[in-house]
Amino acid sequence: MNPRETFKTPEERGKFIMMMIDEVKAEMQNGLIKDCGTFVDGSGGYLIYEVANEADAFFSLNKWSPQVEFDTRQVYTIQQLLEARKG
């Protein structure tokens, strides 16, 4: 969660978290998100996307802004790395 974004009540924050969980579950069923987890202390978590282009991940993450901050990184599979080295 973005520490600069405040919720008026604990209930409001809880409602937002449940909305996020529902959205992630829907995107997992659609195949956009491959895996998701949260840190036990609630300080963060991760999402693994498998997308045709980066814009798909951007639009998925953008709906939770500004309440959530993201640190995103593109990851290559071993096969992608080997193909890139050939070129």
Contacts in CASP RR format, 6 or more apart in sequence:
PFRMAT RR
TARGET T0000
AUTHOR 0000-0000-0000
METHOD contacts of the structure
MODEL  1
MNPRETFKTPEERGKFIMMMIDEVKAEMQNGLIKDCGTFVDGSGGYLIYE
VANEADAFFSLNKWSPQVEFDTRQVYTIQQLLEARKG
1 13 0 8 1.000
1 44 0 8 1.000
1 67 0 8 1.000
1 68 0 8 1.000
1 69 0 8 1.000
2 66 0 8 1.000
2 67 0 8 1.000
2 68 0 8 1.000
2 69 0 8 1.000
4 66 0 8 1.000
5 66 0 8 1.000
5 67 0 8 1.000
7 13 0 8 1.000
7 14 0 8 1.000
7 16 0 8 1.000
16 67 0 8 1.000
20 64 0 8 1.000
20 68 0 8 1.000
23 63 0 8 1.000
23 64 0 8 1.000
24 33 0 8 1.000
24 36 0 8 1.000
24 47 0 8 1.000
27 33 0 8 1.000
27 60 0 8 1.000
28 34 0 8 1.000
28 36 0 8 1.000
31 50 0 8 1.000
32 49 0 8 1.000
32 50 0 8 1.000
32 51 0 8 1.000
32 56 0 8 1.000
32 60 0 8 1.000
33 47 0 8 1.000
33 48 0 8 1.000
33 49 0 8 1.000
33 60 0 8 1.000
34 48 0 8 1.000
34 49 0 8 1.000
34 50 0 8 1.000
35 46 0 8 1.000
35 47 0 8 1.000
35 48 0 8 1.000
36 45 0 8 1.000
36 46 0 8 1.000
36 47 0 8 1.000
36 48 0 8 1.000
37 45 0 8 1.000
37 46 0 8 1.000
37 47 0 8 1.000
38 44 0 8 1.000
38 45 0 8 1.000
39 45 0 8 1.000
47 61 0 8 1.000
49 56 0 8 1.000
49 57 0 8 1.000
49 60 0 8 1.000
51 57 0 8 1.000
54 74 0 8 1.000
57 72 0 8 1.000
61 68 0 8 1.000
61 70 0 8 1.000
61 72 0 8 1.000
76 84 0 8 1.000
END
